[in-house]
Amino acid sequence: MTRTACERFLADVHVGVLSVAEAPGRAPLTVPIWYAYRPGGLLTVLTGRTSVKARRIRAAGRFTLCVQQEEPPCRYVSATGPVVAIEDRVDPDERAALAHRYLPPATAAAYLLATAEQLTADVTVRMRPERWLSADFTAVTERIAALERSAEAQRPPLEQPPSGRG
C-alpha cells in the first residue's frame, strides 16, 4: 500500500496489536489495544501508568502497532516509531472519543462510568509513525474469485434423472 493508503487504513477502526521491546533475551511484549490516529498525526494509546506495557514503552522509547482486516480481502498495516510524549494525565474528552470509537453509544457511556478511575490511573502515550509495513491481498482475492468463476463455468451441467413416468 502507499503511505497515504497505510495512513487511511490505520485511521479506520481496528483493534491494534502493540509490540514493544522486552528485556534482553525475551520476545517483545505484544498486546491488543485501542488506539486513535488521524492521517499525518500522532498515534495515541492510553494505558495504566504502572503497567508492564507503560514501563516497557518508557524503557524502549518506541513501539510498533499492527492492525489488520481479517475478512477478505485481508490487509494489514504496521507502523513503528518513536514515542514523542508520555503525558501523565488523560484528557476526559480524548478518553471518551476513544470509547465511542470502539463501542456503541450506550455501552461507551457505561464503560466510561465503570472505568472512571482510568482518568487518574492511566497515561497518554503518543508515537510518531516513521516506518510502515503493509500488505493488501485484494488482487489475490480477485484472482481467486475469477478462478472459481472459471472453474464453475467449465463444469458440465448435472444430469437430470429420468422422470419415471411411463
Secondary structure, DSSP 8 states (H G I E B T S, - for coil): --HHHHHHHHHS---EEEEE--STTS--EEEEE--B--TTS-EEEEEETTSHHHHHHHHHSEEEEEEEE-SSS-EEEEEEEEEEEEESS--HHHHHHHHHHHS-HHHHHHHHHHTTTHHHHEEEEEE---EEEEEE-HHHHHHHHHHHHHHHHHS-----------
